[in-house]
Amino acid sequence: MSIEYQITSSLRLVYVEMRKALSLEELISHLEELAADENYVPPMKKIVDFTNLKDGPMPRFTAGDFAALETYYKDRLRGEHCVFVTPSDFRFGMGRLFSGYMVNANLKVSVVRTLEAALALLEINEEEFRACQRVTNHA
């Protein structure tokens, strides 16, 4: 599976690890699964980690398509602060573009270069995060 996530209730955190570019259908499936997860109790903090994303063909959808999906789920995902982690200049720029689409949604989106920067931005203790980290595979 290309999307793995873990919800750590004690930190009010969703950690998502992206490993490959996704189709729009895969993104829809992920958002539906997350919105239906009983452990997701908004408002949550979310880290979407693109650090291990494999290069490959770009999916055929726009940042606006994904922003429309997030807007669709904004009631369930209300108040979320989502931080994208990417060392790639290209993905950093795409993340910034995406954050612009989210202005009217009830979500805050930030983009940083390192996991440590994401944890600091979300005010999460790094040692606590590492102690809780256990990524769960979702099929």
ChimeraX commands (.cxc) that place a marker at each C-alpha (Angstrom):
marker #1 position 0.00,0.00,0.00 radius 0.5
marker #1 position 1.27,3.44,-0.82 radius 0.5
marker #1 position -0.42,5.23,2.08 radius 0.5
marker #1 position 0.40,4.16,5.62 radius 0.5
marker #1 position -0.83,6.11,8.60 radius 0.5
marker #1 position -0.86,5.99,12.35 radius 0.5
marker #1 position -3.13,7.87,14.71 radius 0.5
marker #1 position -1.55,8.60,18.09 radius 0.5
marker #1 position -4.43,9.77,20.27 radius 0.5
marker #1 position -2.20,10.90,23.14 radius 0.5
marker #1 position -0.49,13.38,20.79 radius 0.5
marker #1 position -3.67,14.14,18.77 radius 0.5
marker #1 position -1.54,13.29,15.74 radius 0.5
marker #1 position -1.99,11.53,12.42 radius 0.5
marker #1 position 1.30,10.51,10.80 radius 0.5
marker #1 position 1.05,9.67,7.10 radius 0.5
marker #1 position 3.97,8.23,5.16 radius 0.5
marker #1 position 3.82,8.66,1.38 radius 0.5
marker #1 position 5.92,6.15,-0.59 radius 0.5
marker #1 position 4.77,6.71,-4.18 radius 0.5
marker #1 position 2.73,9.15,-6.22 radius 0.5
marker #1 position -0.96,8.39,-5.93 radius 0.5
marker #1 position -3.92,8.39,-8.24 radius 0.5
marker #1 position -6.91,10.55,-7.42 radius 0.5
marker #1 position -8.82,7.36,-6.56 radius 0.5
marker #1 position -6.15,6.38,-4.01 radius 0.5
marker #1 position -6.35,9.83,-2.42 radius 0.5
marker #1 position -10.14,9.59,-2.23 radius 0.5
marker #1 position -9.84,6.15,-0.63 radius 0.5
marker #1 position -7.34,7.45,1.94 radius 0.5
marker #1 position -9.52,10.43,2.90 radius 0.5
marker #1 position -12.60,8.22,3.21 radius 0.5
marker #1 position -10.70,5.76,5.40 radius 0.5
marker #1 position -9.30,8.51,7.61 radius 0.5
marker #1 position -12.66,10.28,7.94 radius 0.5
marker #1 position -14.27,6.97,8.96 radius 0.5
marker #1 position -11.55,5.97,11.45 radius 0.5
marker #1 position -13.03,6.02,14.96 radius 0.5
marker #1 position -9.64,7.09,16.35 radius 0.5
marker #1 position -9.72,10.30,14.30 radius 0.5
marker #1 position -11.29,12.85,16.64 radius 0.5
marker #1 position -10.93,16.43,15.36 radius 0.5
marker #1 position -9.19,18.71,15.70 radius 0.5
marker #1 position -6.04,16.72,14.96 radius 0.5
marker #1 position -2.52,17.51,13.87 radius 0.5
marker #1 position -1.27,15.72,10.77 radius 0.5
marker #1 position 2.20,15.13,9.35 radius 0.5
marker #1 position 2.33,13.97,5.74 radius 0.5
marker #1 position 5.89,12.73,5.23 radius 0.5
marker #1 position 7.08,12.73,1.60 radius 0.5
marker #1 position 10.72,12.02,2.57 radius 0.5
marker #1 position 10.65,8.43,1.23 radius 0.5
marker #1 position 8.42,9.15,-1.77 radius 0.5
marker #1 position 9.73,7.29,-4.80 radius 0.5
marker #1 position 10.14,9.29,-7.98 radius 0.5
marker #1 position 7.88,8.17,-10.76 radius 0.5
marker #1 position 5.21,9.37,-13.12 radius 0.5
marker #1 position 3.15,12.25,-11.82 radius 0.5
marker #1 position -0.55,11.52,-11.35 radius 0.5
marker #1 position -3.01,13.20,-13.67 radius 0.5
marker #1 position -4.85,15.46,-11.28 radius 0.5
marker #1 position -4.25,18.94,-9.96 radius 0.5
marker #1 position -3.63,20.32,-6.51 radius 0.5
marker #1 position -7.08,21.87,-6.93 radius 0.5
marker #1 position -8.62,18.38,-7.26 radius 0.5
marker #1 position -7.08,17.31,-3.96 radius 0.5
marker #1 position -8.03,20.60,-2.30 radius 0.5
marker #1 position -11.64,20.00,-3.41 radius 0.5
marker #1 position -11.52,16.60,-1.69 radius 0.5
marker #1 position -10.15,18.11,1.52 radius 0.5
marker #1 position -12.87,20.78,1.36 radius 0.5
marker #1 position -15.47,18.02,0.91 radius 0.5
marker #1 position -14.22,16.36,4.10 radius 0.5
marker #1 position -13.64,19.62,5.99 radius 0.5
marker #1 position -16.43,18.98,8.50 radius 0.5
marker #1 position -14.90,15.64,9.52 radius 0.5
marker #1 position -11.33,16.95,9.33 radius 0.5
marker #1 position -12.19,20.36,10.82 radius 0.5
marker #1 position -9.49,22.31,12.58 radius 0.5
marker #1 position -6.72,20.05,11.31 radius 0.5
marker #1 position -3.21,21.46,10.99 radius 0.5
marker #1 position -1.51,19.47,8.24 radius 0.5
marker #1 position 2.25,19.76,7.76 radius 0.5
marker #1 position 3.91,18.38,4.62 radius 0.5
marker #1 position 7.51,17.22,5.08 radius 0.5
marker #1 position 9.64,17.17,1.93 radius 0.5
marker #1 position 13.30,17.82,1.19 radius 0.5
marker #1 position 12.48,18.12,-2.55 radius 0.5
marker #1 position 12.33,21.65,-3.96 radius 0.5
marker #1 position 9.66,20.60,-6.46 radius 0.5
marker #1 position 7.42,18.97,-3.83 radius 0.5
marker #1 position 7.99,21.88,-1.46 radius 0.5
marker #1 position 6.69,24.24,-4.14 radius 0.5
marker #1 position 3.72,21.97,-4.86 radius 0.5
marker #1 position 2.94,21.87,-1.14 radius 0.5
marker #1 position 2.95,25.65,-0.99 radius 0.5
marker #1 position 0.64,25.76,-4.00 radius 0.5
marker #1 position -1.70,23.29,-2.30 radius 0.5
marker #1 position -1.72,25.37,0.89 radius 0.5
marker #1 position -3.01,28.30,-1.19 radius 0.5
marker #1 position -5.99,26.23,-2.30 radius 0.5
marker #1 position -6.88,25.55,1.33 radius 0.5
marker #1 position -7.52,29.18,2.28 radius 0.5
marker #1 position -11.30,28.70,2.32 radius 0.5
marker #1 position -11.28,25.31,4.03 radius 0.5
marker #1 position -11.25,24.86,7.79 radius 0.5
marker #1 position -7.73,23.39,7.55 radius 0.5
marker #1 position -4.28,24.85,7.99 radius 0.5
marker #1 position -1.50,23.58,5.72 radius 0.5
marker #1 position 2.24,24.18,6.22 radius 0.5
marker #1 position 5.29,22.86,4.34 radius 0.5
marker #1 position 8.68,22.15,5.92 radius 0.5
marker #1 position 11.88,20.34,4.94 radius 0.5
marker #1 position 12.39,17.98,7.90 radius 0.5
marker #1 position 10.38,15.87,10.32 radius 0.5
marker #1 position 12.02,17.72,13.21 radius 0.5
marker #1 position 10.74,21.04,11.81 radius 0.5
marker #1 position 7.22,19.57,11.49 radius 0.5
marker #1 position 7.25,18.35,15.09 radius 0.5
marker #1 position 8.44,21.75,16.31 radius 0.5
marker #1 position 5.77,23.57,14.27 radius 0.5
marker #1 position 3.05,21.32,15.72 radius 0.5
marker #1 position 4.57,21.62,19.22 radius 0.5
marker #1 position 5.08,17.87,19.56 radius 0.5
marker #1 position 7.93,16.54,21.66 radius 0.5
marker #1 position 10.27,14.56,19.39 radius 0.5
marker #1 position 11.08,11.91,22.01 radius 0.5
marker #1 position 7.38,11.35,22.69 radius 0.5
marker #1 position 6.71,11.07,18.96 radius 0.5
marker #1 position 9.50,8.55,18.43 radius 0.5
marker #1 position 8.31,6.46,21.38 radius 0.5
marker #1 position 4.80,6.26,19.91 radius 0.5
marker #1 position 5.76,5.78,16.28 radius 0.5
marker #1 position 4.48,2.52,14.91 radius 0.5
marker #1 position 3.16,2.94,11.39 radius 0.5
marker #1 position 0.13,0.78,10.72 radius 0.5
marker #1 position -0.50,-0.57,7.22 radius 0.5
marker #1 position -3.97,-0.01,5.84 radius 0.5
marker #1 position -5.08,-2.03,2.83 radius 0.5
marker link #1:1,2 radius 0.2
marker link #1:2,3 radius 0.2
marker link #1:3,4 radius 0.2
marker link #1:4,5 radius 0.2
marker link #1:5,6 radius 0.2
marker link #1:6,7 radius 0.2
marker link #1:7,8 radius 0.2
marker link #1:8,9 radius 0.2
marker link #1:9,10 radius 0.2
marker link #1:10,11 radius 0.2
marker link #1:11,12 radius 0.2
marker link #1:12,13 radius 0.2
marker link #1:13,14 radius 0.2
marker link #1:14,15 radius 0.2
marker link #1:15,16 radius 0.2
marker link #1:16,17 radius 0.2
marker link #1:17,18 radius 0.2
marker link #1:18,19 radius 0.2
marker link #1:19,20 radius 0.2
marker link #1:20,21 radius 0.2
marker link #1:21,22 radius 0.2
marker link #1:22,23 radius 0.2
marker link #1:23,24 radius 0.2
marker link #1:24,25 radius 0.2
marker link #1:25,26 radius 0.2
marker link #1:26,27 radius 0.2
marker link #1:27,28 radius 0.2
marker link #1:28,29 radius 0.2
marker link #1:29,30 radius 0.2
marker link #1:30,31 radius 0.2
marker link #1:31,32 radius 0.2
marker link #1:32,33 radius 0.2
marker link #1:33,34 radius 0.2
marker link #1:34,35 radius 0.2
marker link #1:35,36 radius 0.2
marker link #1:36,37 radius 0.2
marker link #1:37,38 radius 0.2
marker link #1:38,39 radius 0.2
marker link #1:39,40 radius 0.2
marker link #1:40,41 radius 0.2
marker link #1:41,42 radius 0.2
marker link #1:42,43 radius 0.2
marker link #1:43,44 radius 0.2
marker link #1:44,45 radius 0.2
marker link #1:45,46 radius 0.2
marker link #1:46,47 radius 0.2
marker link #1:47,48 radius 0.2
marker link #1:48,49 radius 0.2
marker link #1:49,50 radius 0.2
marker link #1:50,51 radius 0.2
marker link #1:51,52 radius 0.2
marker link #1:52,53 radius 0.2
marker link #1:53,54 radius 0.2
marker link #1:54,55 radius 0.2
marker link #1:55,56 radius 0.2
marker link #1:56,57 radius 0.2
marker link #1:57,58 radius 0.2
marker link #1:58,59 radius 0.2
marker link #1:59,60 radius 0.2
marker link #1:60,61 radius 0.2
marker link #1:61,62 radius 0.2
marker link #1:62,63 radius 0.2
marker link #1:63,64 radius 0.2
marker link #1:64,65 radius 0.2
marker link #1:65,66 radius 0.2
marker link #1:66,67 radius 0.2
marker link #1:67,68 radius 0.2
marker link #1:68,69 radius 0.2
marker link #1:69,70 radius 0.2
marker link #1:70,71 radius 0.2
marker link #1:71,72 radius 0.2
marker link #1:72,73 radius 0.2
marker link #1:73,74 radius 0.2
marker link #1:74,75 radius 0.2
marker link #1:75,76 radius 0.2
marker link #1:76,77 radius 0.2
marker link #1:77,78 radius 0.2
marker link #1:78,79 radius 0.2
marker link #1:79,80 radius 0.2
marker link #1:80,81 radius 0.2
marker link #1:81,82 radius 0.2
marker link #1:82,83 radius 0.2
marker link #1:83,84 radius 0.2
marker link #1:84,85 radius 0.2
marker link #1:85,86 radius 0.2
marker link #1:86,87 radius 0.2
marker link #1:87,88 radius 0.2
marker link #1:88,89 radius 0.2
marker link #1:89,90 radius 0.2
marker link #1:90,91 radius 0.2
marker link #1:91,92 radius 0.2
marker link #1:92,93 radius 0.2
marker link #1:93,94 radius 0.2
marker link #1:94,95 radius 0.2
marker link #1:95,96 radius 0.2
marker link #1:96,97 radius 0.2
marker link #1:97,98 radius 0.2
marker link #1:98,99 radius 0.2
marker link #1:99,100 radius 0.2
marker link #1:100,101 radius 0.2
marker link #1:101,102 radius 0.2
marker link #1:102,103 radius 0.2
marker link #1:103,104 radius 0.2
marker link #1:104,105 radius 0.2
marker link #1:105,106 radius 0.2
marker link #1:106,107 radius 0.2
marker link #1:107,108 radius 0.2
marker link #1:108,109 radius 0.2
marker link #1:109,110 radius 0.2
marker link #1:110,111 radius 0.2
marker link #1:111,112 radius 0.2
marker link #1:112,113 radius 0.2
marker link #1:113,114 radius 0.2
marker link #1:114,115 radius 0.2
marker link #1:115,116 radius 0.2
marker link #1:116,117 radius 0.2
marker link #1:117,118 radius 0.2
marker link #1:118,119 radius 0.2
marker link #1:119,120 radius 0.2
marker link #1:120,121 radius 0.2
marker link #1:121,122 radius 0.2
marker link #1:122,123 radius 0.2
marker link #1:123,124 radius 0.2
marker link #1:124,125 radius 0.2
marker link #1:125,126 radius 0.2
marker link #1:126,127 radius 0.2
marker link #1:127,128 radius 0.2
marker link #1:128,129 radius 0.2
marker link #1:129,130 radius 0.2
marker link #1:130,131 radius 0.2
marker link #1:131,132 radius 0.2
marker link #1:132,133 radius 0.2
marker link #1:133,134 radius 0.2
marker link #1:134,135 radius 0.2
marker link #1:135,136 radius 0.2
marker link #1:136,137 radius 0.2
marker link #1:137,138 radius 0.2
marker link #1:138,139 radius 0.2
view
